[in-house]
Amino acid sequence: MPRCSVAHSDDGGTVTPVQRAGAVALVAVVLAMASLVQGPGWNQKAHLALVRALSDGTPVIDRYRAGTGDLAFSDGHYYSAKAPGVALLAVGPYFVLDRTGALDAVVRVFGIPREDADLWALAVIVCALAAALTLVLVARLGDEVAKGYGVAAAVTLGLATLFLPFSTLLFDHVPAAAFAFAAFAILWLRRALWAGLAAGVLAGAAVTVEYPLALAALGLGLYAISNTDRSARRALTYAAGVAIGVSPLLLYNTWAFGSPLHFPYEDALPIAGLPSNERGFFGIAWPSVETAARLLFGERGLIVITPVLLCALAALVPLYRRGWRPEAALIGGLSLAFVVYNAGYDAPFGGDSPGPRFLVAILPFLAVPFALSYALWPRLTLALALVSAFYAVGVTLTGPLQAAGWEWLGDLPGTATAPEVARFVPLVIAAGLVAWLAVRATRIRSA
């Protein structure tokens, strides 16, 4: 079936003001993400503990476990109760920065604790760079469905969703989402067999970074064979790629626990006296309708804090009708699958979080139909994007791990005068201003 896009005329190979503004906007968003030095927390320190241990040549974090409760205990030793992917990505850069004294130099120059310097540097290297790649790919795919609106879609993802706060924290959500979305982009843009292999490697890497991305790997596998006459060969190459992508995870499990299928979640210690991941399958049981409603419409619900996602969901219908049927089905199906899985988890919001952080993985996929939404319903989409950006930027400035819905507004006056915030407010404001200019430059027209 022919695929149609909302097209605009341009001058071919010349660099237009729209493209220049878009490039500046994306760079500004990434610089804003990289400028934020957030405080530590259990989740981040669990990743950091494993990074430090790996740099010493061991998966055991006995020396570094202070300050985190995200622990596993096996055969008399402590381990990080996290997937190893973030640590595997970060250990090389950390080893160089630590052994060369670069991190100590950061401490001396900026006067921040060494732990904060470690977390900031690794968050920039692992999360902000992953976010940058994702924004570029969203802009590219957005232009596929609505030419000229890809940058608006990417900026909306980067400034108006939970992608912003979690790009400033050493969590696994953004790099995992980046791997999965990159797999989607390759499968979308390339039909060759090598593309199936490369996408499989990326999808498997996403699982190594965050276990629930197995849902995305499965969905991407179905997408890979949905529109080709070589479905069997494509499936085999994709499966081979996934096996390669998850091999670091299996090797780590073997090294740490003696079996490739022994995951740290099996030995996770109780948190605050409560059982950890004991219900169902690693804490996932039958989904609850009430929990699903809270994930979407509670005080920290995804729709409540990011209402612009309603436009993305609505745009799936015209996306499907314009010929992008497998893509619309995948985006909608993954969104539903992650909500259902999250609704069955015993800690659906993942503890202290500005929103349902386990749903961050679907945000880049939902960002693609933002482009079509801007083309079809510009005023409504922009209005809801501004509301969403107000939340995302505000909650990032005031401390995303202390947020409970919109309650951060009450803390804003005191927080905004803190020296720590003053250092990075200018960059965030600049990113928002340039993003706004870029949105206007994409020729958003009245609906």
KOLKELUM-232207 format. One line per 3 residues: number of its first residue (from 1); for each residue x, y, z of C-alpha. Coordinates in steps of 0.001 Angstrom, whole numbers. Last residue first. Example, Ala and Ser with C-alpha at 12.3 -4.5 7.8 and 13.67 -1.06 7.14 Angstrom:
REM KOLKELUM-232207
2) 13670 -1060 7140  12300 -4500 7800
***
This chain:
REM KOLKELUM-232207
447) -5754 23749 11704  -3635 26878 11670  -212 26249 10306
444) 2965 25079 11876  5692 26218 9499  8524 24266 11119
441) 10040 27585 12126  7477 28043 14889  8547 24761 16449
438) 12171 25787 16050  11550 29078 17833  9922 27228 20722
435) 12840 24817 20881  15229 27755 20938  13381 29267 23882
432) 13100 25986 25794  16772 25198 25310  17734 28682 26422
429) 15619 28331 29559  17291 25001 30304  20714 26477 29710
426) 20031 29485 31931  18597 27334 34765  21788 25278 35061
423) 23952 27078 37573  21058 28763 39354  19684 25375 40370
420) 22676 24496 42547  22760 28004 43943  19205 27614 45302
417) 16814 30410 44325  14568 28187 42181  14200 25686 44999
414) 12482 28031 47405  9968 29363 44870  9469 25939 43213
411) 8491 23902 46274  4742 24426 45932  4941 23698 42216
408) 6587 20365 43048  3124 19123 44054  2256 18605 40384
405) 2688 14848 40578  4732 13642 43499  8301 14713 42830
402) 11284 13988 45050  13175 11924 42484  12744 14592 39812
399) 14458 17333 41815  13192 20897 41467  14737 21563 38076
396) 13620 18285 36491  10093 18687 37855  9879 22134 36343
393) 11214 21120 32940  8877 18137 32618  5835 19902 34064
390) 6123 23077 31998  6998 20949 28991  3685 19077 29316
387) 1705 22305 29461  3636 23647 26466  3086 20408 24544
384) -655 20589 25253  -820 24028 23655  1419 23020 20750
381) -705 19965 19968  -3958 21922 20139  -2659 24700 17924
378) -1028 22441 15344  -3794 19861 14793  -2967 18145 11484
375) 727 18902 10930  1597 19001 14625  -236 15702 15092
372) 1650 14166 12186  4955 15044 13815  3756 13894 17239
369) 3142 10526 15544  6892 9822 15915  6998 10799 19600
366) 4914 7771 20591  7815 5482 19695  10248 7686 21618
363) 7921 7563 24665  7445 3788 24808  10518 3037 26947
360) 9648 5796 29433  6717 3637 30571  8691 2071 33435
357) 9113 5587 34825  5448 6056 35708  5846 9655 36874
354) 8125 12054 38756  9703 9069 40532  10317 7859 44062
351) 9281 4207 44092  9115 2351 40783  5750 3757 39757
348) 4124 320 39367  5763 -1242 42436  4064 -4691 42528
345) 4003 -4866 38746  778 -5930 37053  -206 -2483 35774
342) 3318 -2105 34364  2799 -5146 32127  -546 -3813 30877
339) 820 -292 30320  3831 -1730 28503  1687 -3893 26230
336) -688 -1039 25375  2103 1285 24311  3830 -1529 22439
333) 648 -2299 20508  -36 1330 19605  3481 1902 18325
330) 3608 -1466 16561  183 -1082 14947  988 2446 13766
327) 4246 1231 12220  2638 -1791 10571  -117 446 9134
324) 1865 3380 7820  -425 3756 4817  -2131 7075 5391
321) -4960 5405 7311  -2620 4041 9960  -988 7414 10575
318) -4443 9011 10532  -5424 6733 13442  -2092 6874 15283
315) -2494 10661 15479  -4968 10282 18361  -2325 8518 20452
312) 239 11210 19716  -2260 13967 20497  -3155 12341 23813
309) 583 12242 24537  417 16040 24784  -1228 15557 28187
306) 2131 14710 29794  1678 15049 33590  -1961 13961 33668
303) -1617 11564 30731  1310 9728 32340  -261 9540 35770
300) 1586 11167 38653  -1611 12407 40335  -3422 9417 38854
297) -4688 9312 35249  -2385 7015 33269  -520 4939 35822
294) -3407 5341 38267  -5875 3911 35737  -3550 989 35042
291) -3338 337 38778  -7126 244 39058  -7379 -2077 36055
288) -4920 -4430 37746  -2563 -6594 35765  -2051 -10252 36783
285) 1387 -10643 38342  4801 -9038 37918  7120 -8927 40939
282) 9837 -11114 39455  7183 -13399 37929  4265 -13464 40372
279) 4838 -11678 43660  8317 -12040 45139  9897 -9033 43417
276) 11049 -7575 46746  9152 -8371 49932  8692 -5347 52196
273) 10948 -4490 55141  11958 -1137 53682  13194 -2945 50557
270) 13558 -6705 50815  16761 -8075 49266  16915 -9152 45631
267) 18251 -12694 45166  16128 -13761 42187  16247 -10204 40865
264) 19980 -10728 40354  19241 -12999 37383  20277 -16651 37113
261) 19695 -17672 33491  23339 -17478 32388  24373 -19542 35426
258) 27289 -19238 37860  25989 -16184 39688  28333 -13307 38828
255) 30251 -14648 35829  27319 -16616 34420  24955 -13689 34906
252) 27462 -11373 33218  27817 -13739 30264  24037 -13906 29889
249) 23715 -10115 29956  26608 -9643 27526  24948 -12219 25206
246) 21662 -10300 25042  22589 -8359 21900  24147 -11341 20126
243) 21046 -13460 20699  18892 -10556 19503  20935 -10383 16311
240) 20461 -14073 15644  16723 -13638 16165  16684 -10768 13645
237) 18623 -12845 11114  16275 -15778 11574  13142 -13647 11338
234) 14390 -11923 8189  15158 -15291 6605  11636 -16531 7377
231) 9942 -13250 6434  11515 -12951 3009  8443 -11445 1341
228) 8691 -8451 3640  6180 -6278 5450  5380 -7892 8784
225) 8632 -9773 9344  10493 -7012 11171  7322 -5789 12871
222) 6884 -9139 14600  10490 -8997 15771  10017 -5407 16889
219) 7132 -6498 19095  9207 -9241 20671  12177 -6955 21279
216) 9833 -4337 22723  8414 -6816 25210  11950 -7979 26027
213) 12416 -4341 26997  11201 -5522 30399  14796 -6568 31267
210) 16469 -3149 31069  20041 -2669 29785  20591 -6220 28554
207) 17059 -6134 27122  17925 -3002 25132  21076 -4756 23897
204) 18852 -7506 22485  16839 -4920 20565  20058 -3348 19260
201) 21476 -6688 18126  18143 -7589 16536  18037 -4304 14660
198) 21506 -4979 13264  20511 -8470 12131  17253 -7308 10564
195) 19097 -4463 8836  21573 -6974 7409  18630 -8683 5721
192) 17814 -5559 3727  14565 -3672 4305  16035 -428 5654
189) 14230 2679 6905  11630 1176 9226  13763 -1730 10445
186) 16655 613 11166  14413 3099 12963  12807 400 15100
183) 16203 -927 16177  17201 2640 17072  14012 2823 19139
180) 14957 -268 21121  18502 926 21786  17364 4435 22748
177) 14633 3088 25039  17227 1055 26923  19531 4078 27126
174) 16630 6215 28451  15210 3759 30999  18401 2486 32655
171) 18761 5168 35312  21811 7376 35806  19738 10561 35870
168) 19711 13590 33558  18067 11809 30608  15472 10588 33092
165) 14309 14143 33729  13904 14949 30017  12469 11653 28714
162) 9623 12106 31178  7977 14225 28499  7877 17840 27267
159) 11474 18856 26644  13109 15992 24748  10000 14331 23318
156) 8559 17681 22248  11895 18651 20733  11881 15452 18678
153) 8317 15960 17416  9009 19582 16496  12174 18434 14723
150) 10204 15907 12688  7634 18443 11541  9092 19423 8166
147) 7893 16339 6366  4999 14632 8105  5292 10825 8110
144) 8926 10421 7091  9844 13730 8717  8904 12218 12056
141) 11214 9302 11317  14221 11598 10988  13300 13876 13887
138) 12708 10815 16074  16114 9450 15029  17881 12673 15980
135) 16048 12789 19307  17014 9185 20053  20691 9790 19379
132) 20662 12782 21718  18841 10793 24406  21497 8094 24264
129) 24115 10837 24624  22269 12228 27641  21917 8773 29209
126) 25261 6982 28979  27917 9690 28747  25962 12470 30446
123) 24627 10195 33193  28147 8801 33656  29641 12238 34207
120) 26840 13366 36519  26888 10213 38628  30654 10319 39086
117) 30656 14035 39892  27853 13543 42402  29839 10763 44069
114) 32926 12985 44199  31007 15686 46059  30647 19041 44245
111) 33025 21981 44313  32818 22717 40613  36510 22919 39745
108) 37886 20622 42454  35237 17911 42013  35555 18033 38222
105) 39325 17628 38601  38751 14551 40767  36663 13137 37924
102) 39451 13752 35426  42043 12010 37609  43316 9846 34745
99) 42354 6610 36508  38807 7767 37241  37992 9250 33852
96) 39471 6266 31988  37810 3623 34176  34528 5535 34104
93) 34536 5670 30296  35022 1887 30137  32614 1065 32977
90) 29684 3071 31614  28195 821 28937  28649 -2319 31041
87) 27214 -496 34058  24124 539 32118  23654 -2988 30772
84) 24051 -4878 34043  20340 -5256 34865  19848 -4056 38394
81) 19840 -5714 41811  23487 -4742 42267  25383 -7516 44011
78) 26253 -8274 47612  28218 -11309 48705  27732 -14294 51048
75) 26651 -16768 48402  24029 -14385 46974  22636 -11079 48165
72) 20914 -8687 45765  20761 -4961 46409  18681 -1974 45435
69) 18921 -545 48951  21621 1949 48100  23741 4239 50252
66) 26604 1893 51048  27002 -915 48506  30438 64 47251
63) 32901 -2303 48909  30546 -5322 48797  29759 -4654 45123
60) 30669 -8066 43678  30725 -8071 39843  34568 -8028 39886
57) 37410 -6525 37846  38011 -3345 39823  36316 -1269 37091
54) 33471 -3770 37351  33076 -2914 41031  32965 809 40328
51) 30375 373 37587  28363 -1971 39830  28285 593 42624
48) 27328 3300 40132  24314 1320 38942  23141 746 42528
45) 23926 4387 43299  21585 5538 40551  18701 3425 41808
42) 19208 4270 45464  19437 8012 44925  22071 10653 44257
39) 21467 14345 43597  21158 15773 40088  23848 17731 38261
36) 22078 19110 35185  24159 20494 32337  23947 17396 30125
33) 20171 17635 29740  20359 21315 28837  23129 20558 26371
30) 20901 17904 24783  18006 20342 24428  20270 23025 23006
27) 21714 20627 20424  18204 19645 19333  17129 23275 19005
24) 20266 24275 17099  19680 21472 14586  16038 22449 14189
21) 16844 26124 13714  19359 25207 11013  16907 22827 9339
18) 14138 25418 9326  16519 28101 8086  17186 25802 5097
15) 20355 23903 4278  20453 23470 512  20227 19978 -1019
12) 16605 20054 -2095  15066 23492 -1956  11975 22735 18
9) 8317 21992 -690  6175 20670 2116  4791 17173 2531
6) 2294 15529 4850  3300 11965 4164  1717 9154 2196
3) 2597 5493 2110  1392 3456 -813  0 0 0
***
